[in-house]
Amino acid sequence: MNAIGEKIIARDPLGIRPLCYAIEENGPLFAAASESVALANLGFPRESIRDLEPGQAIIIQNGKLSIERFAESPRRAHCFFEWIYFANVASTLDSRSVYLARKVLGEELARTETAPIDEDTIVVPVPDTAKAAAASMAYKLGVPCLEGLMRNRYVGRTFIEGKDRAVKAKNKYTPLPEVLQGKRVLLVEDTIVRSTTMKALISQLRHRGLAREVHVRVACPPIVAPCFYGIDMSTVDELFAPRFLKGRPLTPEIEQEMARELEADSLRYLPLDSIARSVDTGRENLCQACLDSQYPTPAGERLYQIALEDAQTGAPKKSRTYESRQVKGGKQD
């Protein structure tokens, strides 16, 4: 709300973050949210939920609503991470289903699978965001998709929460030996950001779940660069993949080196072009900066250079890039 009493709901000009709204037919009710599922749960019918276009704002004053453009939108840069991890699986973002995007990622994983498949092979999702990809992968491979991990609902998202991340990771899931014992487990995860959860999870699968083999399958390419647009991963040295890639393209040999670090039998990532296929749009319409270091804004590019310098000079790990130095007017202070 501004000083003259207007309520303003705006979406950034690149559409990096989603925003939708709904207006009750023949009624006074209006609502807006980042995701369509929130509006659907309020009782709005699907056909009444609309995406706010990038660069547009909804202005409400004296009970009247208008939609106005406040900035031009020369291109789109939707954050791919919304479909992969961040958004609710029941949401539709910019007319693209989150569930269907994750389903396609599972099909992509199945297409690239190289592990032996036999009667002791099972697919196990890391709850909850990897379930759709895991089920789709298992269906394509013709093997069971079983819930061999139960999530502890009292532990939050360790990738987002900074404090005591390692402790939370150990308590985040309970493995089920009645499902896992003696099995070759294809463990499907949506992403690996810092690897804190994954390393603890593989240890739990082996020692408490008694799995015979653990093969990690990631429904995303490697995260190689920070995000400065709302996802809490803003420094280079906190990321898992750059420690192994070191500016090189991903190879099977590097994946095996990563697997040894995680104490997994193998590790496979999806290729970069799989993301655009899953979301059913061109790469030019997505922000994939954390995958390819190509930032859609000048400020993002400047912050990335600072992040690289901080990583090289050993800046404190607890300091976010945008906290270590100020960036104003295109210059570093």
C-alpha positions in Angstrom: 0.0 0.0 0.0 1.4 3.4 -0.9 0.9 6.8 0.8 -2.4 7.6 -1.1 -4.0 4.4 -0.1 -3.5 2.4 -3.3 -2.8 -1.3 -3.0 -0.3 -2.3 -5.7 0.6 -5.9 -6.7 3.4 -5.9 -9.3 5.4 -8.5 -11.3 9.0 -7.9 -12.3 9.5 -7.0 -16.0 11.4 -10.2 -16.8 8.8 -12.4 -15.1 11.5 -14.1 -13.1 9.1 -14.8 -10.3 5.5 -16.0 -10.9 2.4 -14.0 -9.9 -1.3 -14.8 -10.6 -4.6 -13.4 -9.5 -8.3 -14.2 -9.5 -11.5 -12.2 -9.4 -14.8 -13.7 -8.2 -17.4 -13.7 -10.9 -20.3 -11.3 -10.0 -18.8 -10.8 -6.6 -16.4 -8.6 -4.6 -13.7 -11.2 -3.9 -10.2 -10.7 -5.3 -6.9 -12.5 -4.5 -3.4 -12.7 -5.7 -0.6 -15.1 -5.0 2.7 -16.4 -6.4 1.1 -19.8 -7.2 -2.2 -20.8 -8.7 -2.7 -23.6 -6.1 -3.2 -21.0 -3.3 -6.1 -19.4 -5.3 -7.5 -22.8 -6.2 -7.5 -23.7 -2.5 -9.5 -20.5 -1.8 -12.2 -21.9 -4.0 -11.6 -19.9 -7.2 -12.4 -22.0 -10.3 -9.5 -22.8 -12.5 -10.7 -20.7 -15.4 -10.8 -17.6 -13.2 -7.1 -17.8 -12.3 -4.9 -15.7 -14.6 -1.2 -15.0 -14.7 -0.1 -11.4 -14.3 2.1 -10.5 -17.2 5.7 -9.4 -16.5 5.9 -5.6 -16.1 2.3 -5.3 -15.1 0.8 -4.1 -11.8 -2.7 -4.5 -10.3 -3.8 -1.3 -8.6 -6.7 -1.3 -6.2 -8.1 2.0 -5.0 -11.5 2.8 -3.5 -12.7 -0.7 -4.3 -11.9 -0.5 -8.0 -9.3 -2.6 -9.7 -7.2 -1.9 -12.7 -4.2 -3.6 -14.5 -1.6 -1.2 -15.8 1.8 -1.7 -17.4 4.6 0.0 -15.4 7.6 -1.3 -17.4 8.3 -2.8 -20.8 9.1 -6.5 -20.9 11.6 -7.0 -23.8 12.2 -10.6 -22.9 11.1 -13.4 -20.5 13.4 -14.9 -17.9 11.2 -17.3 -15.9 13.2 -19.0 -13.1 13.3 -22.7 -14.1 13.9 -23.6 -10.4 10.2 -22.8 -9.7 9.2 -25.8 -11.8 12.0 -28.1 -10.7 11.8 -27.5 -6.9 10.4 -24.4 -5.5 6.7 -24.4 -6.6 3.9 -26.6 -5.3 3.5 -29.6 -7.6 -0.2 -28.7 -8.0 0.5 -25.2 -9.4 0.5 -23.9 -12.9 3.0 -21.2 -13.6 2.6 -19.1 -16.8 0.2 -21.7 -18.2 2.8 -24.5 -17.6 2.0 -27.3 -15.1 4.6 -27.9 -12.5 3.6 -31.6 -12.2 3.9 -32.2 -16.0 7.3 -30.5 -16.1 8.6 -32.8 -13.3 7.0 -35.8 -15.1 9.0 -35.0 -18.3 12.2 -34.7 -16.2 11.6 -38.3 -15.0 11.2 -39.5 -18.6 14.5 -37.7 -19.4 16.2 -39.6 -16.5 14.9 -42.9 -17.7 16.2 -42.2 -21.2 19.7 -41.7 -19.9 19.7 -44.6 -17.3 22.8 -46.9 -17.5 22.5 -48.9 -14.2 21.6 -52.6 -14.5 17.8 -53.2 -14.2 16.6 -56.4 -12.6 14.1 -57.6 -10.1 16.0 -56.1 -7.2 16.1 -52.6 -8.7 13.7 -50.0 -7.3 13.3 -46.2 -7.8 13.0 -44.2 -4.6 12.1 -40.5 -4.5 13.6 -38.0 -2.0 10.3 -36.6 -0.6 8.5 -34.5 -1.6 9.4 -32.6 -4.7 11.1 -35.5 -6.5 8.1 -37.8 -6.4 6.6 -36.9 -9.8 10.0 -37.3 -11.6 10.7 -40.6 -9.8 7.3 -42.1 -10.6 7.7 -41.1 -14.3 11.2 -42.5 -14.4 10.1 -45.8 -12.8 7.2 -46.2 -15.2 9.4 -45.7 -18.2 12.0 -48.2 -16.9 9.4 -50.8 -15.8 10.5 -51.0 -12.2 8.7 -50.2 -8.9 8.7 -46.7 -7.5 8.6 -47.2 -3.7 8.6 -44.8 -0.8 11.6 -46.0 1.0 12.1 -42.7 2.8 9.7 -41.0 5.2 10.1 -37.3 5.7 10.3 -35.9 9.2 7.7 -33.1 9.0 9.3 -31.2 11.8 12.5 -30.5 9.9 12.4 -27.7 7.3 14.1 -27.4 3.9 17.8 -27.8 4.7 18.9 -26.2 1.4 17.1 -23.0 2.3 17.7 -22.9 6.1 21.3 -21.8 6.9 21.8 -22.7 10.6 22.4 -26.2 11.7 22.0 -27.5 8.2 24.1 -30.6 8.7 22.2 -31.6 11.9 18.9 -31.1 10.2 20.0 -33.2 7.2 20.7 -36.2 9.4 17.2 -36.0 10.9 15.3 -35.1 7.8 14.3 -38.6 6.6 13.7 -42.0 8.0 14.7 -44.9 5.7 12.5 -48.1 5.6 14.7 -51.3 5.6 11.6 -53.4 4.8 11.6 -51.5 1.4 15.3 -50.9 0.9 17.2 -54.0 2.3 19.2 -55.7 -0.4 17.9 -53.5 -3.2 19.7 -51.6 -5.9 18.2 -48.1 -5.3 17.9 -45.5 -8.0 17.5 -42.5 -5.7 15.8 -39.6 -7.5 16.4 -36.0 -6.2 15.3 -32.8 -7.7 18.6 -30.9 -7.3 21.9 -31.0 -5.4 22.8 -27.6 -4.2 25.2 -27.9 -1.3 25.1 -31.8 -1.0 24.5 -31.6 2.8 21.3 -33.6 2.7 22.4 -36.0 0.0 25.5 -37.1 1.7 23.7 -37.8 5.0 20.9 -39.5 3.1 23.1 -42.0 1.3 24.7 -42.9 4.6 21.3 -43.5 6.1 20.2 -45.6 3.1 23.2 -47.9 3.5 23.4 -48.2 7.3 19.8 -47.9 8.4 18.0 -48.9 5.3 20.5 -51.7 4.4 20.4 -50.9 0.7 22.8 -52.9 -1.4 23.6 -50.1 -3.9 22.6 -46.4 -4.1 22.7 -44.7 -7.5 21.8 -41.0 -7.3 19.8 -39.6 -10.2 19.3 -35.8 -10.2 16.4 -34.3 -12.2 18.4 -31.2 -13.0 21.8 -30.2 -14.4 24.5 -29.2 -11.9 24.1 -26.0 -10.0 27.3 -24.1 -10.8 26.5 -20.5 -10.0 24.7 -18.5 -7.3 21.2 -17.1 -7.5 20.6 -13.4 -6.8 16.8 -13.4 -7.6 15.2 -14.8 -4.6 16.7 -18.3 -4.0 19.1 -18.6 -1.0 22.3 -19.7 -2.7 24.3 -16.6 -3.2 28.0 -17.7 -2.9 30.1 -19.9 -5.1 32.0 -21.8 -2.4 28.8 -23.2 -0.8 27.8 -25.0 -4.0 28.7 -28.7 -4.5 29.2 -29.0 -8.3 31.8 -26.2 -8.9 34.3 -27.9 -6.6 34.5 -30.7 -9.2 33.8 -29.0 -12.5 36.2 -26.1 -12.1 34.9 -24.5 -15.2 35.0 -27.7 -17.2 32.0 -29.4 -18.9 30.4 -32.3 -17.0 31.7 -35.7 -18.0 31.0 -39.3 -16.7 34.4 -39.2 -15.0 33.5 -36.0 -13.1 30.1 -37.5 -12.1 32.0 -40.6 -10.7 34.3 -38.4 -8.7 31.2 -36.6 -7.3 29.7 -40.0 -6.5 32.8 -41.0 -4.5 32.6 -37.8 -2.5 28.9 -38.6 -1.7 29.7 -42.3 -1.1 27.2 -43.3 -3.8 27.7 -46.1 -6.3 27.0 -43.7 -9.2 25.7 -40.2 -9.9 23.9 -38.9 -13.0 22.7 -35.4 -13.8 20.4 -34.3 -16.6 21.8 -32.3 -19.5 21.1 -28.6 -19.7 18.7 -28.9 -22.7 16.3 -31.1 -20.7 15.0 -28.2 -18.7 13.5 -26.3 -21.6 12.0 -29.5 -22.9 10.4 -30.2 -19.5 8.9 -26.7 -19.2 7.9 -26.8 -22.9 9.5 -23.5 -23.8 12.7 -22.1 -25.4 15.8 -21.7 -23.3 15.7 -18.0 -24.2 12.5 -17.7 -22.1 14.1 -19.1 -18.9 16.6 -17.8 -16.3 19.1 -20.7 -15.9 21.8 -18.5 -14.5 22.6 -21.0 -11.7 23.2 -23.6 -14.4 25.0 -21.7 -17.1 26.2 -18.4 -15.4 24.2 -16.3 -17.9 22.4 -13.7 -15.8 19.4 -11.9 -17.3 20.2 -8.5 -15.6 23.4 -6.3 -15.4 23.1 -6.4 -11.6 23.2 -10.2 -11.6 26.3 -10.2 -13.8 28.0 -7.7 -11.4 27.1 -9.8 -8.4 28.4 -12.9 -10.0 31.8 -11.3 -10.6 31.8 -10.3 -7.0 30.9 -13.9 -6.0 33.8 -15.2 -8.1 36.2 -12.7 -6.5 35.0 -13.6 -3.0 35.5 -17.3 -3.7 39.1 -16.6 -4.9 40.0 -14.3 -2.0 38.4 -16.4 0.7 35.6 -14.1 1.8 33.8 -15.4 4.9 31.5 -18.2 3.9 28.6 -16.9 6.1 28.6 -13.7 4.1 26.2 -13.5 1.1 27.6 -12.0 -2.0 25.3 -9.0 -1.8 26.3 -8.5 1.8 30.0 -8.7 1.3 30.1 -5.6 -0.9 27.4 -3.1 -1.9 26.4 -2.7 -5.6 24.9 0.6 -6.4 24.3 2.4 -9.7 26.4 -0.3 -11.6 29.4 0.3 -9.4 30.9 -1.6 -6.5 31.2 0.4 -3.3 
